[in-house]
Amino acid sequence: MPSDFYRQVYKLVSSIPSGKVATYGQIAAILGKPRGARLVGWALNKCPTDVPWQRVINRRGMISIENLRASKDLQAELLQAEGIEIIFKQGNYWVNLEESLWQPK
């Protein structure tokens, strides 16, 4: 059974529109835990299959997933399928945050 915080993470991440991304820290701050980026990552590591986990990346715009069930390649593919431009450089996948960062209302 997920914790209340995990459920809040899943609900908020589910509200990120297709074609946009958020950062782990951004999600944590919105939920009142400004230093909880890592906790958001742990929540997404265990999220239900209907939560668009791929829309959450690190604060620099890099795909930094460390999950045995999903790879960086998979996350990049899913984001590209949503129309987000992915740049591969220095052995990592990057998203231009100026273009793709979600700004909740």
C-alpha positions in Angstrom: 0.0 0.0 0.0 1.6 3.3 -1.1 2.1 6.0 1.5 0.0 9.2 1.3 3.0 11.1 -0.1 3.5 8.5 -2.8 -0.2 8.8 -3.7 0.2 12.6 -3.9 3.2 12.1 -6.2 1.2 9.8 -8.5 -1.7 12.2 -8.7 0.5 15.2 -9.4 2.6 13.4 -12.0 -0.6 12.2 -13.7 -1.5 15.8 -14.2 1.6 16.6 -16.2 0.3 17.0 -19.8 1.7 14.9 -22.6 4.6 16.7 -24.3 5.8 18.3 -21.0 8.2 17.3 -18.3 8.7 18.2 -14.6 11.7 17.7 -12.4 11.9 15.5 -9.3 12.6 18.6 -7.2 9.7 20.5 -8.8 7.3 17.7 -7.9 8.7 17.6 -4.3 8.4 21.4 -3.8 4.8 21.5 -5.1 4.0 18.8 -2.6 5.6 20.8 0.3 8.8 18.8 0.5 11.4 21.1 -1.2 14.3 18.8 -0.3 12.4 15.6 -1.3 13.5 15.1 -4.9 15.0 11.7 -4.0 11.8 10.6 -2.3 9.9 11.5 -5.5 12.3 9.2 -7.4 11.6 6.4 -4.9 7.9 6.9 -5.3 8.1 6.7 -9.1 10.2 3.6 -8.9 7.1 1.8 -7.4 4.4 3.7 -9.3 1.3 2.1 -10.9 1.5 1.4 -14.6 -1.0 4.2 -15.4 1.3 7.0 -14.0 3.3 8.7 -16.7 6.6 8.4 -14.8 8.6 9.1 -17.9 7.6 12.8 -17.7 9.9 13.4 -14.6 13.6 14.1 -15.1 16.4 15.7 -13.2 16.9 19.4 -12.5 19.4 19.7 -15.3 17.1 18.3 -17.9 18.8 14.9 -18.0 17.1 11.5 -17.9 18.6 10.0 -14.8 16.4 7.0 -14.1 17.9 4.2 -12.2 15.2 1.5 -12.3 15.6 -2.2 -13.2 12.1 -2.2 -14.8 12.7 0.7 -17.1 15.8 2.0 -18.8 17.0 5.5 -19.9 16.5 4.3 -23.5 12.8 3.5 -22.7 12.2 6.8 -21.0 13.7 8.7 -24.0 11.6 6.7 -26.4 8.4 7.4 -24.4 9.2 11.1 -24.3 10.0 11.3 -28.0 6.6 9.6 -28.7 5.0 12.5 -26.9 6.8 15.0 -29.1 9.6 16.0 -26.8 12.9 16.5 -28.5 15.6 14.3 -26.9 19.3 15.1 -27.4 21.9 12.4 -26.8 25.2 13.9 -25.8 28.0 12.8 -23.4 26.5 9.4 -23.0 23.2 10.7 -21.7 19.7 11.8 -22.9 18.8 15.4 -22.4 15.6 17.5 -22.7 15.6 21.2 -23.3 13.8 22.4 -20.1 13.2 25.9 -21.6 10.9 24.3 -24.2 9.4 21.4 -22.3 9.2 22.2 -18.6 5.7 22.0 -17.2 4.4 25.1 -15.5 1.4 24.1 -13.3 -1.3 26.7 -12.9 
